[in-house]
Amino acid sequence: MNQVVYTPGSIERDNGGWFEDLRVQVRRNFKWMDVTNLQVYPVYAYDEHVESGTSYTLSFDDAWGDGVRIIGRPGGSSAYTSIRDLVVYYQ
């Protein structure tokens, strides 16, 4: 794999739904590891200005494993994230 397309779900401007930081990890031998050379397009705002329903392409160096996830610090006063869709590719 070398690409994840992430589409946020509902964003509540004061409460949350977005990531304040964002990483992609793959699982190898039951251990989660960060991918290398992560690039996000379009630019992800990391605050309440993230647009619900906008798809963000997270590209990275080729990786392998038996699982993939996006992870990061949740934003807003309620500290949660929202995901509508998450798709993994090898391009």
Beta strands, then each sheet from edge to edge (+ up, - down):
strand 1: 3-8
strand 2: 23-28
strand 3: 31-34
strand 4: 39-41
strand 5: 56-59
strand 6: 67-71
strand 7: 83-89
sheet 1: 4+ 5- 1+ 7-
sheet 2: 3+ 2- 6+
end
